């Protein structure tokens, strides 16, 4: 399966949940693509203590 995730927010919790979903799919052997749209393009530069993620572009 090749899920695509549309990330259209830079709010910490929904962004974190979208990245967690992508990570879970990757761990099960799927190929995942994340498409940041709108304010979602700011997610790689954001940091929140409660919802910390590492963004690795690729």
HUKA-V282573 format. One line per field, one symbol per residue. ss: DSSP state (H for helix, E for strand, - for the rest). phi: phi as a letter, one per 20 degrees, with the letter a starting at -180 (. if undefined). Layout:
BEGIN
ss = ???
phi = ???
END
This chain:
BEGIN
ss = ---EEEE----HHHHHHHHHHHHHHHH-----EEEE-HHHHHHHH-------------
phi = .cfddeddbdfgfffffffffffffffeneedcddfclfffeggeebcffcecdedfr
END
